[in-house]
């Protein structure tokens, strides 16, 4: 479970829900106050009151006009059948009906009231002015007011605005929450991977690494973790190798001592036998003695190799010009292997390593000798010097057949040889010398199609000038 991501989400919820709720409440309250719907209510009341008033006014005007007409106070306009063609529309419409009288609004916008009455074949029209009261206009205005009130009630503007605002605020907040969940996952994922890598490293998995996907603080922490894990793996491997070397050295020392004690009396006894033997069989004895002496010398060489492997030479580190030393070793070995072509690729600037010069010579001699034997007649050898992650690197490449997986698995172990006349200790001694100088030897991909070895050494701190002073 991604606890960091969940914590970030919870922090976002805690930091935004309360302000969001307060903002929505305050905003809706302000909307409640700012959107005043009382005018619509007053318009509704006023329109209803005007409707009642207009009806009462119209009814009274009709009653007054009827009373004045029947009382003879008003003179009518009389329309006979002889001038029917000139009748107004309202008179013609009235004549076609059955009622005895009718009230009709006339004049401009209904500011006049006409009273139509039947008298035999004639129609009498009595008129009364309503003054400034225009009933038609008043009716339209009342109808418009009622329509406005009905439309406002249907829309419910206040509730619509509040609902829209709440939905908009909630939508923005949900989008922000989704974005935060995504960003929290992006932030917490490398931390989770780093935590997992630390757990694997603590559990003993020295190959645990975490991919670095960014260049921020977390990315730099991951790079630091990978560097630390790599350094720890190298240190552990070197420590294990040195412990193995210590065990092998103890065994080699005992073996060399025991075999050496037996070889000396054997040699002396054989030589004494040759001196005392008769001349008749002297030729046979000389041949037999020579065979025994040769085998004893072979054993002595092996013993010297074991002794050298078991010995811890004193290390006297100092600045060494690796370009000059590599060229000197190659020039020295060219005469011993004229059938091999040598080439160098050196750094343009002066490059010095902090190492024991004699031990470094032994390392390069061993690697170049192995490369010459692997390359064979017509082969090629390439020597390279370069800087490698703050250290000095010396590489030796050959055009030989390369290394098999079996050879790679036990390449630096003593007593294992893949050469016809090899003792199986050369690479072990070379790597031990590199470790004693604070460096190491690793196998790299060969540039010439064969094997490749890289010697890593610390960089000298006092530079070329100091080296020249020491010379």
Residue pairs with C-beta under 8 A, 6 or more apart in sequence:
2 185
2 188
2 189
2 192
4 184
4 187
4 188
4 191
4 192
5 181
5 184
5 185
5 187
5 188
8 180
8 184
8 187
8 188
9 177
9 180
9 181
9 184
12 176
12 177
12 180
13 177
16 173
16 176
20 169
20 173
23 169
24 165
24 166
24 169
27 165
28 162
28 165
28 166
31 158
31 161
31 162
31 165
32 158
32 162
35 157
35 158
35 161
37 152
37 157
37 158
40 148
40 149
40 152
40 153
43 145
43 148
43 149
44 145
44 146
44 149
46 145
47 142
47 145
47 146
47 149
50 138
50 141
50 142
50 145
51 142
54 135
54 138
54 139
54 142
57 133
58 113
58 135
61 113
61 128
61 130
62 103
62 113
62 115
64 128
65 74
65 103
65 113
65 115
65 126
65 128
66 101
66 115
68 74
68 126
68 128
69 76
69 115
69 117
69 124
69 126
74 126
74 127
74 128
76 117
76 124
76 125
76 126
77 124
77 125
77 127
78 119
78 122
78 123
78 124
78 125
79 87
79 91
79 122
79 123
79 124
79 125
80 121
80 122
81 121
81 122
84 92
87 95
87 123
90 104
90 106
90 114
90 116
91 116
91 123
91 125
94 102
94 104
94 116
94 123
95 123
100 117
100 118
101 115
101 116
101 117
101 118
102 115
102 116
103 113
103 114
103 115
103 116
104 113
104 114
104 116
105 112
105 113
105 114
105 135
105 136
106 112
106 113
106 114
106 127
107 129
107 130
108 134
109 134
109 135
109 136
109 137
110 130
110 134
110 135
110 136
110 137
110 138
110 139
111 129
111 130
111 131
111 132
111 133
111 134
111 135
112 127
112 128
112 129
112 130
113 127
113 128
113 130
114 125
114 126
114 127
115 125
115 126
115 127
115 128
116 123
116 124
116 125
117 123
117 124
117 125
117 126
118 124
187 218
190 210
190 212
190 213
190 214
190 218
190 219
190 222
191 218
193 210
193 211
193 222
194 210
194 218
194 221
194 222
194 225
196 210
197 208
197 209
197 210
197 225
197 229
198 225
200 208
201 208
201 229
201 232
206 229
206 232
206 233
206 236
207 229
207 233
208 229
209 226
209 229
209 230
210 222
210 225
210 226
211 222
212 219
212 222
212 223
212 226
213 219
234 440
238 435
238 440
241 412
241 431
241 435
242 432
242 435
244 413
245 414
245 428
245 432
248 309
248 414
248 415
248 428
249 309
249 310
249 312
250 310
252 306
252 307
252 309
252 310
252 414
253 306
253 307
253 310
255 303
255 306
256 303
256 306
256 307
256 310
259 299
259 303
260 300
260 303
263 296
263 299
263 300
263 303
266 292
266 296
267 293
267 296
270 289
270 292
270 293
271 289
271 293
273 285
273 289
274 282
274 285
274 286
274 289
277 285
301 423
302 423
305 423
305 425
306 425
308 425
308 429
309 414
309 425
309 428
309 429
309 432
312 436
313 359
313 433
313 436
315 356
315 359
315 436
315 437
316 356
317 354
317 355
317 356
317 437
317 438
318 354
318 355
318 356
318 357
318 460
318 467
318 470
319 352
319 353
319 354
319 460
319 462
319 463
319 464
319 466
319 467
319 470
320 352
320 353
320 354
320 355
320 357
320 360
320 460
320 467
321 350
321 351
321 352
321 464
321 467
322 351
322 352
322 353
322 360
322 385
322 392
322 394
322 457
323 346
323 347
323 350
323 351
323 385
325 357
325 360
325 361
325 364
326 344
326 346
326 364
326 383
326 385
326 394
327 344
327 346
327 383
329 361
329 364
329 365
329 368
330 342
330 344
330 368
330 381
330 383
332 365
333 342
333 365
333 368
333 369
333 372
334 342
336 372
337 372
339 376
339 377
339 378
339 379
340 372
340 375
340 376
340 377
340 378
340 379
340 380
340 381
341 378
341 379
341 380
341 381
342 380
342 381
342 383
343 380
343 381
343 382
343 383
344 382
344 383
344 384
345 382
345 383
345 384
345 385
346 384
346 385
347 385
347 386
347 387
350 464
351 385
351 386
351 387
351 392
352 392
352 459
352 460
352 463
352 464
352 467
353 360
353 392
353 394
353 439
353 457
353 458
353 459
353 460
354 437
354 438
354 457
354 458
354 459
354 460
354 461
355 437
355 438
355 439
355 457
355 458
356 433
356 436
356 437
359 433
359 436
359 437
360 433
360 437
360 455
360 457
362 429
362 430
362 433
363 430
363 433
363 434
363 441
363 455
364 394
364 396
364 455
366 426
366 427
366 429
366 430
367 396
367 430
367 453
367 455
368 381
368 383
368 396
369 426
370 398
370 419
370 426
370 427
371 381
371 396
371 397
371 398
371 400
371 450
371 451
372 379
372 381
372 398
373 419
374 398
374 400
374 401
374 450
374 451
375 381
375 398
375 399
375 400
375 450
376 400
379 398
379 399
379 400
380 398
380 399
380 448
381 396
381 397
381 398
381 399
381 448
382 395
382 396
382 397
382 398
382 447
382 448
383 394
383 395
383 396
383 397
384 393
384 394
384 395
384 396
384 397
384 447
385 392
385 393
385 394
385 395
386 393
386 395
387 393
387 459
388 454
388 456
390 459
391 439
391 456
391 457
391 458
391 459
392 456
392 457
392 458
392 459
393 454
393 455
393 456
393 457
394 454
394 455
394 457
395 444
395 452
395 453
395 454
395 455
396 452
396 453
396 455
397 446
397 447
397 448
397 450
397 451
397 452
398 446
398 448
398 450
398 451
398 452
399 448
399 449
399 450
400 450
400 451
401 450
402 446
402 449
402 450
402 451
403 411
403 443
403 451
407 418
408 443
410 416
411 427
411 443
412 427
412 428
412 431
412 441
413 428
414 424
414 425
414 428
415 424
415 425
416 424
417 423
417 424
427 441
430 441
431 440
431 441
434 440
434 441
434 455
434 456
434 457
437 457
437 458
438 457
438 458
439 455
439 456
439 457
439 458
440 455
440 456
441 453
441 454
441 455
441 456
442 453
442 454
442 456
443 451
443 452
443 453
443 454
444 452
444 453
444 454
445 452
446 452
460 466
460 467
